[in-house]
Amino acid sequence: MTMRTVPITPAGGCADTPVLRERGQREVFCGLTGIIWLHRKIQDAFFLVVGSRTCAHLIQSAAGVMIFAEPRFATAIIDERDLAGLADANAELDRVVARLLERRPDIRLLFLVGSCPSEVIKLDLSRAAARLSERHAPAVRVLNYSGSGIETTFTQGEDACLAALVPSLPRDDAPALMVVGALADVVEDQFRRLFAEMGLSPVHFLPARRAAEMPPVGAGTRYLLAQPFLADTARALETRGAQRIAAPFPLGAKGTTAWLQAAAEAFRIPGGRVHNVISPGRARAEMALAPHRAALAGRSVFFFPDSQLEIPLARFLSRELGLQLTEVGTPYLHRQHLAEELAWLPEGCQLSEGQDVERQLDRCRQARPDIVVCGLGLANPLEAEGFTTKWAIELVFTPIQGYEQAGDLAALFSRPLQRRALLAA
């Protein structure tokens, strides 16, 4: 039996298309927002943001009010006394951490998250993390990373967090697959089952659900990115000896198939076996996509840069649902990690990297797309102008990877158009 592969032609598509690079006013969240999904993923971790009251309000507002469960994040607020040097910031931080760990003995991994560069908050969090980790070992490991809006955008908070984890991962040079990127537990479980049915073992996920279960890494590790915004994490893994498996990202039936096939080929899993394992899921995904394709084919979409998911999403919308791409903007374009995605985009697609929000708004208004994917700050003004929008942040918080989520992903784009049609009726 031969396996039905998904062809990828690296020289085609938008691989060589000129990119419009813009440097101007940005309209994006900072990397602190990654805490909102990471604190749910790593179940015995705690995220202590070291920053201002503004940062505390941002996290509280973005995460919502949790009534029935105590969240695993908080803010150690730096006030005027700390900035003026009237208080010993390190002693204050040590006191806050000690009180936190006394109150929450379930914490096994503590992240100190800087909301501003060290030069601004007058505190070297890397040294503080090393000191606190030694003090509270072996019960608690303390790491640090920056979520500063000066140094990170929206999804780069996850990248910084995972990159901070990599140096402390245990060493193991035995062959293994590592899936890198925070996935919803239900999606992780689905992928685990598929890999197990293929006979691919061992398979680890970074981040793991608990601190003690973080995966080993070494010369035999082949890693597969589940998210396109993990450049720093990828570099850190390669420093430890791991090798990346080139693949599109697991969005939609075709993206998920190519992603799984790439892993199988890297570990020499027989093609017939892979075909038998993935065929039912692929068929279900294609069936789920069919009604959305009927509603979306021929419509146009414009992507403002926000999450770095834009290029894989554009590929999915264009290739599997028949949408026309007027412009695909992304905060950063990592050509190596996105090579397979770029090859799948329609030839001549307009790509932009970075942001000059006023110029992009002008181009969007001129293009008059059927749907605009953008951040919260732009959505309401564009809706008031008569555009149909989709919040980019929803595409990060919602489980969208894999076969079983393909229909849900398509619905995120078809529902706004249906709502607009109902309101106009």
N, C-alpha and C positions, 0 to 999 in steps of 0.2 A: 504494500500500500504506500502511495506517495503522499506527502504532506502538502496541503494547499498553502503555499507561503504568500506573504504580503510583500510584493516587490518594492524595493526602495532604490531609486536611482540618484545617487549623491550629486551627479552633475546637472540634474534637472531642477525644475521648480524655481525657487527664489534663491538658490545657493549663491549665485553671483550677482543678484540684484543690488544695485546701489541703495544704501540706507541713508535716509534723511536724519542727520544727527542734530539734535536741538539741545540748547543749553539756555534755560530761562527759568521763569517762575514755575514751581512745581505744585501739584495739588495731590499729595499722597499722604497716607498715614506713616508714622515712624515705626521702627522695628519693635517697639515695645508691645505692639498689638499681637505679635507672635505668641506671647505668654497665654493669650486667651485659649488657643487650642493646645499648646504644649503642656499646660498644667493639667489638662484633662487626660493627655496621652500618657505621661509618666506619672503613675499613680501615687508614688511615694516621694515625689519631688516637690520642692517649694521654690517660688520665684520671689525674691525680695528686691524690689526696685529701689535703688538708691538715687533719690532725685527730689524734685520740687513738688509743691502742692498741685501744680498744673499737671504733672505726670500722674499723680494719684487720681486726680479727677478724670484724666483721659482713660486710665485703666478701668476705673469704676464705671464710667459711662459706656465704654466699648464692651465690657464684659457683662453689663447688666447687673441687677441686684439679685444675688443668690439667696433665696429665703430658706430653702430646705437643706442646704449643705454649706458648710464653711469652706470658702474657696482656698486654694493653695497658692495664693499670691498676696502680696501686701507692698506697701511703700514705706521705706525709711526716709522720712522727709528731712531734707537739709534746709535749715532756715538761715537767717541772717547771722546768727551767732556762729554757726559753723563756717560760713563763707568768710566771715571777718577774722577767723582764727581765735575767737574767744572761747571756743570749746575744742577739746581734743576729739576730732572726728573719728579717729580709729577707736578710741575708747568708747565713744558713743555707739559706734557700729557693733563692737564686741558685746556691749550690754544688750543691744536690741536683739542680736542673734542668740545670745544665751537665753534671753527671756522667751524668744520664739521657740527654740528647741525644747525648753522646759514645758512650754504649753502644748507643743505638738510633737510628742515623742515618736510619732509614726514617720517623721521625716527622715529619709535616708540620703537624699541628694538635695543640696541647697545651692541655688544659683543666685549670685549677686549680680544684678542687672543694672549697668550704668545707664542713666537717662541722659547723661551729658558726658563729653570727654573728661578725662581725669583732670585736665588743666582748668576746667570750669568748676567742678565740684570739689577740687582741692583734696582729692582722695584717690590713692592708687588701689583700685579694687583688685588687681591681680595679686598684689602683695597681701592685701587683706584676706583674700580667698585662701592663699597658701597658709597664712598664719592660722586662720580659723579652721581650715581642714586638718592641720596638725593638732590643733587643740581638741577638736571634737572627734578625731579618729578613734577607733574604727567605725563607730556607729554612724557617723555622718561624713559625707564627702562634700566639700565646698568648692564650687567652680565659679568663674565669672565670665561675662561677655557684655558687649555694648549693645544697647537697644536705642542709642541716641539717634534722634532724627537728623543730626548733622552727619552721622557716619553710616546710618542704615535707613532703608525704606521698608515699608510694609512687611513683606515676607522675608526680608534679609535678617529679621530677628531670629527666625528658625535656623537659618544658615549659620549665624553667629553662635547660637546655642549648641547645635550639633557639632560644629567645628571645635568648640570648647570641650566637648565630650571625648573627641577622638584620641587625644594624647593619653588619656587615662584608660582606654580600652585594653583588655588583656591581650597578650600576644599569642597567636596560634597560626602557624604557617601551613596548616593542613588545608586542602581545597574546600572551599565553602562559598555559598552565594550570600551576599548581603544586600538587602533591599533598603535603600536610603531615602528617608523622607517620612515625616509624620503622616500616617494614614489613619482614617477612622478604624476602630477595632473590627467592625464588621467587614470592611474591605481587606484588612490584613488577614483575617480568618479565611476569606474567600481565596486570596492568593496562596495562603499556606496549603489549602486543600488541593488547589490546582498543581502546585509544585510537588506535593506529596504523591499525587496520582501519576504525575510524569515520572516519578522515581528520582527526583532531584533532591538531594540531601547532602549535608545539612543546609538549611536556609535560616538566616538570621534577619532581624529587622532592627534598623536604627532610626529613631530611638526605640528601645524596648519599653514594655509597659511598667517595669519596675527597675530600680537602680541596680540591683544585684544581677539582673538578667541582661545587662548590656553586652552586645556581641563581641567576640574576639576578632582581631584583624591581623593579617600578616601577608606573607608573600603569596600564599595560596588563595587569598580572598579575591573574588571577582564581585564587583558591586554594580548594582543596577539602580539608577536614579528613578525615584517615583515622583519627584518634583523637579521642575526646571530651574529653581532659584538657589541651588546648593553648591555654588562654585567654590566657596571657601572650604566647605566640608569635603568636597571632592579632592581638593588639593591636600588637605590634611590626611585623608585616607591614603592617597598615593604616596605621601611621605612615609607612611607606615608600611608601604609595599603593596597595597591593593591595586587592582587594575579595573578600569571602568569597562563595562559592556555597553557598546554603542547601540542605542535603540531610540525609537520615538517614545513618547510618554503614553501611559496606559489610559487614554481617553477614547471612548467609543469602541466599536467592534474592531475596527482596523488597527487602531493604535494599541489596544490591549493585546490583540493577536500578535502583532509584530514585536511587542515588548516581551511577551512570554516566549515567542520563538527565539528571540535573541539570547535569552537566558538558557534555553534548552540547547541551542547550538554551541554556546560557550562551554557547556558541560557534556557535550556529545550524547545527548539524549536522542534515541532513534526517532526520526521524523514521523513514522507511522504512529508511534505511541503518543507523541505530542498531538498529532491531528485528532486521534480518538478522544483524548482528554479535553481538548479545547473546543471541539466542534459543537457540542450541545450549548455551551455558554455563548459561543459566537452566534449561533442561530437564534437564541433568545434575545441577544442584544440587537441583532438586525431586525427582528420582529418588533421589538419595542421602539426602534427608531423609525419604522415605516410611517406611522401616522404623523409624526413630527416632520418628517421629510416632506410629506404632502403639504403641510402648512407653511413650511419655511423655504422650500426650494424657490430660487429666483429672487428672494428678498436680499437686502443689502445690510451690512453691519460695519460699524466703525469702532475701533478699539482705542480708547485713551490708555496711556501707560499707567499701570498701577501695581500689578502683582507678579509680573514676569510669567504668568500663565498664558499671556495673550497669544503667543505664536502657536503653542499646542492647541489652544481652543480654536483659533482661527483655522488651523488645519482640519480639526474635527468638523467645524461648521461648514467649511467649504467642501471637503472631500466626502463627508458622510451625510450631509443634510442639504447640500446644493446652494448655500448662501454665497452671495458675491461679497468680496472683501474690498471695501473702499479704502481703508487704511488700517494697518495693524501697528499700533504703537506699543512699545515695551520700555520699562525703565532702563534695562541693560540687556544687550544682545550678546549671549555667549555662543559664538558660532560653532565651537566644537561640540558643546552639549546639545545644540539644537540643529546639527547638520541634517539629521534624518527628517526632522520636522520641516526645515526650510526646503528640502527636496520635494516634499509633498505639497507645498503651497502652490497655487496656480502661478504660472509664469507671468512676470511683470507686476506682481502684487506690490503695492506701496508699503514699505516698511519704514518705521521711524523709531529712533532710539533716544531716550531722554525726553525732556519735556520743555516746551514753551507754551504754556496753557492757552494764552490768548491767540497765538497763531494756530494752534490745533483746533480751538473753538471756531475760528474763521473757516478752516478747511472742512470741519464737520458741518457747519451751516451751509456751506456751498454744496457739499455732497448730498445733503438731505437723506441720510441713510434711514432704513426702516427701523433699525434698532441700534442704540449706542451703548457700549459697555464702558462704564466709567466709575470713578469713586463717588462716595456719598456727597462730597462737596460740590460736584458738578451735576449730579442727577436731578435734583429738584429744579435748579434754574433751567436745565434743558427740557425737563417735563413741562415747565411753564411756557416754553417756546413751542411746544407741540411735538417734541421728540419722544419716542418710546425708549426707555432706558432699562438697563440691567445693572444692578450694583455689582461691581467687581468683587467686593468683599464676600458676597454670598457664595461665589465660586470657590473661595478658599475654605469657608466654614462648612460647606455641604460635601458629603461623600460623593465624589464624581468619578473616581477611578474604577476601572474594571467593567466586566460584561454586565453584571447585574445593575449597575448604576448608569448605564448608557442612556436608557430612556429617561431617567431622572435628570441627567445632564441636558438632554435635548429639551426637556420640558421647561428648564430654567430660561430658555430663549423663546419658546413658543407661547408660554403663558402671558408674558407682558404684551405681546401682539394681540392675543385673544382678549385681554383685558381692555386694551385700547379700542378694539373693534366693538366690544360691548358698550363701552362708554359713549362711543360715537353713534350707536344705533338709536 
